[in-house]
Amino acid sequence: MMESPLWNTDLAPAGERQRTWSWVNISALWVGMVVSVPAYLLASGLMQEGMAWWQAVVTIFLGNLIVMIPMMLNGHAGAKYGVPFPVLLRTSFGTAGAKLPALLRGLVACGWFGIQTWVGGFAIYQILNAVSGDVFVGVAIPVIGIDLAQLLCFLAFWLLQLVFVQKGTESIRWLETLAAPFLLLTALALLAWAYIRAGGFGDMLSAPSAFVEGGEREGEFWQVFWPGLTAMVGFWATMSLNIPDFTRYARSQRDQLLGQALGLPAPMALLALVSVFVTSATVLIFGEAIWDPVVIAGRLDGAGVVLGLLALTIATLTTNLAANVVAPANGFSNLAPERISFRLGGYITAGLGIAIMPWKLLESAGAYLFIWLIGYSSLLGPIAGIMVTDYFFVRKCRLETAELYREHGAYSYSKGWNLNAIIALCLGIAPTVPGFFNATGLSDDIPSFFTGLYDYAWFVGALLAGMIYYLLMRFDFQREREQVRPSSH
């Protein structure tokens, strides 16, 4: 196996000594990822679309409850066989074909890495201006669209993350476990500060949704709820694929299942509540609704501004390293295991995260929710459907670990490609492409049927690709049995 071009030490199955993650570690991993600025902004995006605060919180909770299902199912394979996401993909897509979905997942993570790095850098920028009286505020650089100090703070936070990339996944586990209690306390402290300063949470909580009779969007609740729910699923659709990158280190199935159950849906709903309550209080405190916690922290007094923004910086760091470095680093390593290590894959991720100019993705709530989140969920949903179907329904949770690292083994299919998976992936993505063109403004002459499908992009892709893959594999297995069956005379 050592001589196989499909193997390196980073992609090898986790050994007994590496399986040290308890349910506490896995819960802490999720808390560290959940408490972040993009997650905090989810409720605001839904409320800007017309939802009442409680409708937004329930939508977020439901979305995370749903996405936890493929999360636990894909996590099962990681915990049982100790293999990372790109290697697990070989069972369904083939030893060569696995590079395609791993690359799709990796590119989405590069986008998220850039977004989170921008958030962390902006927090540093706010700290500098808060303690210096806005000395660092400057004129936007042409084409780039941000000033020099913002760019330098972005790059400084980018470099900080490379330290952890260089040290590998164990340093990430240490950071997540240490930071999780601090992040929860920070969220609760922000809630307490808002309540005390405002003498309550304000009138926003009593405001009805825009969908009620006489409202701005009367009768349009379901037109916002379904794409909103898909966007919430899409938020963690990335991790639902590469969760084996972490559960491979779990001590047992119980640890990965319990850790995820405690660490994802409830903390996401709690953060949404904090977001709604604090924003409602800012109307009384500052005279306007401020959704961005970085902006709120920048308006605090004295040491509070530094402490608040420091907490946001740590929150962003923990989220980015776990959610947006490990998956693409392993994915890029899988492209050429002999030449690309986890560390080099992380550096590639970091480079692409700069190139996309992430601040442009966060310019509006509509673009963030309905183009970015739903758009990439239409790519990742079919991959999730194929992976779950292959592992549970085609292979009944039985894998040949050694064969995953052999070029001409059980998972090589046709020259390393399982055409069934590629066909299922393409057919799973295809129905939502017209809706994506409509959402991005590339085409406005799209039939309503396809724009409606786009609202359910992740669900449509996952179910359709999973069913097609299962039928194609059943057909192949049936044909193979008929070929080896002795003829009767």
Secondary structure as GFF3:
##gff-version 3
##sequence-region A 1 489
A	DSSP	three_ten_helix	16	18	.	.	.	ID=ss1
A	DSSP	alpha_helix	23	34	.	.	.	ID=ss2
A	DSSP	alpha_helix	37	48	.	.	.	ID=ss3
A	DSSP	alpha_helix	53	81	.	.	.	ID=ss4
A	DSSP	alpha_helix	85	88	.	.	.	ID=ss5
A	DSSP	alpha_helix	90	93	.	.	.	ID=ss6
A	DSSP	alpha_helix	99	132	.	.	.	ID=ss7
A	DSSP	alpha_helix	148	167	.	.	.	ID=ss8
A	DSSP	alpha_helix	169	198	.	.	.	ID=ss9
A	DSSP	three_ten_helix	204	206	.	.	.	ID=ss10
A	DSSP	alpha_helix	221	235	.	.	.	ID=ss11
A	DSSP	alpha_helix	237	242	.	.	.	ID=ss12
A	DSSP	alpha_helix	244	247	.	.	.	ID=ss13
A	DSSP	alpha_helix	253	263	.	.	.	ID=ss14
A	DSSP	alpha_helix	265	286	.	.	.	ID=ss15
A	DSSP	alpha_helix	293	298	.	.	.	ID=ss16
A	DSSP	alpha_helix	303	324	.	.	.	ID=ss17
A	DSSP	alpha_helix	326	335	.	.	.	ID=ss18
A	DSSP	alpha_helix	342	355	.	.	.	ID=ss19
A	DSSP	three_ten_helix	358	360	.	.	.	ID=ss20
A	DSSP	alpha_helix	365	366	.	.	.	ID=ss21
A	DSSP	pi_helix	367	373	.	.	.	ID=ss22
A	DSSP	alpha_helix	374	388	.	.	.	ID=ss23
A	DSSP	pi_helix	389	394	.	.	.	ID=ss24
A	DSSP	three_ten_helix	401	405	.	.	.	ID=ss25
A	DSSP	alpha_helix	419	429	.	.	.	ID=ss26
A	DSSP	three_ten_helix	430	432	.	.	.	ID=ss27
A	DSSP	alpha_helix	433	440	.	.	.	ID=ss28
A	DSSP	alpha_helix	448	454	.	.	.	ID=ss29
A	DSSP	alpha_helix	457	484	.	.	.	ID=ss30
###
